[in-house]
Each structure stands twice: as C-alpha cells, then as structure tokens.
Amino acid sequence: MNKKVLFITPGANSAGGNVFMLRFLRWFQANTDIPFSVLCGNGGDLLDEFKEFGDFYRFDRRSAQDNFPLRVFKKLEKKSGIRSWRLKKILNREEFGLIVSNTVVNHETLPLVEDNRAPLLSYCHELESVIHLTGIDRFQRTLKRTDHFIAVSNAVKTELIEKHGVSENDITKVYGFLPVDQFKPQSLSIKNAFRNELGIPEGAFLVGASGSLNWRKAPDVFISLAAKVRQMAPNSPIFFVWIGGAFEGDHSLYCARYDLKKMGLTEQVIFLEHKKEPAKYYAALDVFAMVSREDPFPLVCLESAGFSVPIICFENAGGMPEFVGDECGFVVPYMDIGAFAERIVELFEYPGVKNELGAKAAEKVRKNHDIEKEAPKVLNIIRESLM
C-alpha cells in the first residue's frame, strides 16, 4: 500500500504558486494511486477547489465573510496557539511517507509536522527578496529540515547553491508548467470582445502586466514605462492594463490609480481589480511586460505566451530570461525603462516581428512546459522520496 503524501501550500488565494499546486494536484490525483492530504495556510478564492481533494486541512480559519465576534474568536484561537495544537495533534495521527512543501516560506504550517519523521521535499518558487521578507532565520530552519529541493528555474537553483550553501546534488530543477490546452491563441473577434470589456478601441496596441501590487512586482515601474512610451510615441494608440493584484478598495490599488491621475495617464493605463480567471485578459494582449524586480519563473508569462503573446523582461531579475531568450521576446538591462519602452514601440511599429516572436513563444510553451510532459518529473521525485 502506498504511504500518504502531505502537500502544504501557503494559501488558497489565486497567487501563482497556489494555482500551480492546484493544477498539479488535479493531475496527480488523475494519474497516480498515491493517497494524499492537503494543508493550506489560509483561505482564498480557490478554497472550494482545494477542498475537493478530500483530506483537506486549513491553518488560518478566518474569512472575510465572518461576522465581527467570529473574527475576534478565530484571531484569539490562532494567537493563543490552541488552533496550532489541535491541528498538530490531528496531523500527527497520520502516517505520512513524504511532506511536500509548496514554497520555502511555509513558516507557520511546517511546525505543525515538525514531529513527523517523513522526508521533506521543498518546492522552491522564491528568490532572495521574499526569503528575507518572510524571515531569513525561519528559512534557515526550513533549510535544515529539507531533504531535497525542487527549483523552478536556474536562477532559483543558483541562489540556493551560492547564497544558502545547498548542495547541487540536493536540488532538481523543474521549470514551471501548465495545462497548455487551456491557453491557445485566440481569434481577433474574441480578443476584441475582451478589449471592448476594458474600453480599449479596436486596432489599439495593448501592453499587459499582472501580479500583486508590491515592490517586487513593480507596478510603479509599469506606470513609469507607460509614461515613457507615451513620450516616445505620443500619438500612437498604445494602451496598458495591469490585470489583478488587489481587490477593489485595497490601498495599493488606490495608490496606483493616484499616480496615474497625477501623471495624466488615466486614459492610457488601466489597473483592474483582482480577477479569479484572468486568462481572457492575457489573450487580448499584444505584448506582456514582465516588469518585476524579481520573479523566479512566473506562470503568468507562460500563460500569456500560450496565447502567442511575446514577453519583454529585465535581465538579472529572476528566471524569465531563461524562457524568453532571443526568440520569445526581448530581455533588456535591469531597470532600463527607456530600453523597455523602445522595444514596446518597436513591436507596435513592426507587427510582423511581434507575431513571429509570439508564435515562437507559444511553440516553446507547448514543447517545454506542458503539464502532461513535465508533471511526471515531479512525480518521479515524489516516488523516489517516499519512505
């Protein structure tokens, strides 16, 4: 009989790492007979989908739908440690043969299984800024507990080796992957329908980005980039849209829109609130602007590339240059907004170049990043690691 695997993911919100794990678990359930449980750090818009796997546990039970007394009770429950004690007791009854920690920043939930002797496989989606933000001391404890790492890019693997002393033998690189059949080039009529929803005129050139509205994802750089493009091509119908990243009413969304108003960009740049299913907006883009200061190997770029959208990104900013290379878009010097803007204007002026790069990006995603081809690599690591 196969021993059970415990998968731990930070939460059930539709951030890249959680979406990746949800897709992998669906594939895992459909393609293996290995039993498993799922532990989420907190809730989110994907919570019901994670619950479908059956043996499901959640660390932070607070919900936006809770009334005030219930929110206070759940906060006290967590702060007192009662919640942790109860959940730890439940998990210790299970005989897990392997623990798979999706990300290396599951600092609240990993202690719940600290008494379990099963090997720990850490799926590393993080680079230095996130590791330091969440606590280098806590990461060091994860480092000591981990038996093997999966790194989502060479950039991640290199940092684990050079900055944290992890042996190369203890790391396997597996690039990010997705169900490619869900991300196919769309017809012009469908793209225009999505653009109409955004108020973008037909025939306009649409530049997109996505992600949480924080320093690492760099929405401020996106706004500066839009201003630079307008300066370079003042009469060109080039529009910008940031897809998701904050809920309506969130202060970070207010801040982004505040800058747009002050800079006179409200007609050219749109910041959308969080979207549970953002893919249709990626399909409507002409180019994806990966403006992150740091990003390990963002799924949003693979999703956009699947729709034949070329990508522009910064060098030395994570793993995306490994995908883009010189055939799927452009890699420009780190934080060189002028060079970035020049490439956007170039793709606007030469649609044949844009289409060629987009076609090669879609081809590369289908060839190298299909879940049906890449997920078995992770399954092999899991089988080898099971006690």
N, C-alpha and C positions, 0 to 999 in steps of 0.2 A: 504493500500500500504506500502511495506517495505521501510524504510528510507535507504539512501545510506550509505555505509561504505567507508572511505578513507583509503587505505593501503599505508603506507610510507616505502620505503626501501632505504638503503644508496646509492645504485647504481645498474647498470645493468651488472657489471662485474661478472664473474663466481666464486665469493667467496662463501663460504659455506652458509652464511645467505641469500644471494640473490638467490642462487639456491634453497634453502629450500622454500623461499617465492614464487618463480616462480612455483614450483611444487604444493604448497598448493593452490595458486590462480587458477591453472588449475582444481584442484579437487573441489575447492569452486564454480567455475563457472559451473561445470558439475553437482553439487549435491545440489545447492540451487537456489532460485529465488531472492536472495538479491542483489540489484544493488550495484556496487562499482566502484570506481576510483582508479588509481594507481599513486603515485608520487615517482619518482626516484630522488635521489640526483644528480647523474651524469650518464654518459653513460657507455658503455662497450659492450662486445661481445654478451650479451643476450638482447641488447636493442630492436631488432626487435621482439623478443618473448614477451617481456613485452608490446610492443605497440599493440600486437594482442588483448589485453583485451579491447581496445576501448577508454574509458575515461582515457587517459594517459597524465601525465604532467612530465616535466623534469626540474630540477632546474638549473644545470650547463649544458649549451648547447655546450660547447667546445668539439671538436672532433679531433682525430689525423689526420683526412683527410682534415681538414680546411687548407686553404692557410694562409700565414702569416698575411695579412691585416685582414682577418676574425677572426683569433685567437686573434689579438690585440683588435678588436672591441668587441668580446664576453667577453674578460677579463675585459675591461673597463666597459662594460654593467653590469657585476656582481659586480665589485668593487664599482661602483657608487651607487648601490642599486636599479637602475631602474628595473633590472630583477626581484628582490625580490618584489618590489612594484607592478609590473604588475601581477606577478603570485599570489601574495597575494590577489589582487583585484579579480582575476578570481575565486580563490578557495572560497572566501567569498560569492560568489553568490550561491554556492552550499549549500544545507541544509543537511549536514552530520549528521547522527544519532550516528556515532561512528568513532573514529580515531584509527587505529591500526598501531602503530609504530614498525616496524620490526627492532629490536636492540634498545638499550637505548643511542645510540650515534648519533642520527639524529639531531645534534645540529644546522645545517644550515637550515634544512627544517621545523622542528617543529615550529619555529617562524612565518612561513607563515600561520599557522592556529591558532595562539595564541588568536585570537578574537573569534574563534568558541567555543561555549559552550558545544559541544558534549563531552562525556566521552572519556578519552584517555586510551587505552589498550597498555601497553608496553611489547613487546616480548623480553625478556632479553636473549641474546646469549653471554653476556660479563662477564668477571671476572675483577679483580682489575686492572691489568696492562693496559688493554685497556681503562677502565674508567678513569684512571689517565692520560694516554697518550692523550686522547681527551679532558680532562679538567674536573676536579672534580667540579668546580664551575658551569659549564654548566650542568653537570649531576645532581647537586642539583636542578636546575630549572626543569629538566625533572622529577625528583623525586616528587617535589611538584605538578606538573601538572598531574601526572599519577594517575588514579583511580584504576587500577588493573594491576598486573604483571603476565606474564606467564614466568616461569623459565624452561630452557631446561634440568636442572639436579638438583640434591640435592646440588651439590657444588655451583651452582649459587644461589639457594634459600637460602642457609645458609649464603652466603656473603651479600645478600640483607638484611637479618634479622640482622646479627651480626655486620656488618660494616656500614650499612646505616639506621638502625632503622626502616625498613619496617615491618609492622605487618604481621605475618604469615597468617592472615585472608585475606590479600590483595595480596596473591601470590598463583597461581596454578602451580604446576609442571606438565609439559607435556614433556616427553622425545622426542628427535628428531625422525623423521620418514621419510620414503622414499617409493617410489613405488617398492616394493620388487620384483615384477615380472621382473623388468629390471635388476636385479642383482642375477643371478643364477650361480651355479658352471659351469665352462666351461670344455670342453673335453681337453685332453692333446694335441691334434693336434692344437686346437685353441690357447691354451696357448703358445705352441711352436712357432706358427706363429707370435704372438706378441713379443715373445722373440727374434726371428730372426730379427725383425724390429729394435730391440735395439742392435743387435750384441751379444746377450747373448747365449752361446752354449747350446745345448740341454743337459738335465741332470744336469745343474748347479742349484744351490740354490739361489733364488732371494729374497732379502730383499728390501722392498719399503717404501717410505715416501712421503709426499706431503704437499704443503702449501706455503704461501708467504715466501720469503727468508728474514725473520726478526728475531729479538731476541726471540720473543715469540715462534715461530715455530721451532727455534733452528737447522738450517741447519749445524751450526758449531758442534753441538753435534752429528749429524748424521755422519759427516766426522770423528770425533774422535771415534765414535762407529765402523765404518768400519776399522779404523786403529787398534783398539783393537781386533777385530775379526781376522784380518789378523795375528796379533801377536799370538793369541791363536791357530789358525788353519791355519798355513802359506801355506800349500799345498792343502787346500780344495777349491773346486770350488764354493765359496760363493761370489756373486756379489750384488751390491747395486745400487738402482736407486731412485733419487728424481724426482717426477713427477710434473712438472709445477711450478708455483710460480713467474715467471718473464718472460718477453719477451726477445727474443734474442737481445743482445745489452745493456740490463739493467746492471747497475754496480754491483748489488747484485749477478747476475749470474756470472759475471766476477770474483768477489771475491771468490765465492765458488770454481770455477774451478782453480783459482790461488792457493788456499790451496791444492787442490788435486794434482796439479803438484808438488808443493814443498814437499808434503808428499809421493810422488811416488805412488799415488792411482788412476791414470787416467785409468788404465786397469781394475780396480775392481769397480769403482764408476762412475755413470753417473748422471749428472744433466741435465734434459730435460727442454727446454723452456716451456712456458705456453701452455697447451692443453685444448681446449674448451670441448672436450669429453674424459676425462682421464680414464674412467671406464675400457676400454680394458686393460690398463696397470695394474690396480689393479687386474684384473682377472688373470694376468700372474704371480702374486707374490706367494711366499711360506709363507711369514710372513710380516705383516705390522708393522713397527717400529714407534710407536707414541712417538716421542722424544720431543714433545712440553714441554716447561717450564710451560705453562698454556694454557688450552683449555677447554671450557665449556662442549661441548659434540659434537665432530667433526663428521660431516656426512661422511667424507671420511672413517672413521673406520667402520661405519655401512655398507657402500657400499662394502668395502673390505671383511667384514665378510659375506656379502651376497654371495660372491664368494667362501666361505669356506676357507677364509684366517684368521688364528689366529692372535691375536694382542698382542704386548708387549708394555707396557706403564709405566710411572713413577707414583708412588703414590704421593698424595698431589699436583697434577698438573692439577686439574680440575675434570671433570665428567666422563672421560672414565673408571677409575677403577670401577665405578658403573655398567658398561656394562661387562667389562672383567671378573671381579670376579676371581674365581679359575677354571672356566670351559671353557673360550673362549680364553685363552692365559695366559700371566703372567703379574703381577704387581710387579715392582722392586722398591727398595728405590730411592727416588728423586735424580737424577743426578748421580746415581751409574752406570757409564758406564761399569765398569767391570762386574757387575751382569747382566746388559742388554746383554752384549756380550756373557756371559756364556749361557744365555737362547737361544740366536740365534744358538750357536754351538750345544746346546742340541737338538733343533728341527731339525737341519741339520743331526745330528747323529742318531736320532730316528724318522724316517718319520711316523711311526705308531702313535706316540704321536702327531705329527704335524697334521696329518689327523683327529685324534679324536677331537682335540681342534677346528680345522677348521669346522668340521661338526656341533659341538655344537654351534659355533658362528653363522653359517648360520641358524640353527634351532631357535636360540634366536632372530635373526633379524626378521624372518618370524612370530614368535609368538608374539613379543612385539613391533615391530617397523614398521609395515605395515601401509601405509598411509590410507588404507581403514578402519582400525580399530582405528587409533589414531587421524586422522584429525577431526572426529566428536566431539572429546573432545574440540578441539579449536572452532569448530562451536558452540557448546553449550555455551561456554564462550562469544562468539560474540553475540549470540542471547540474553543472559541474560544481556549484557552490552548495547545493543542498546536502545537509548532513544525512 
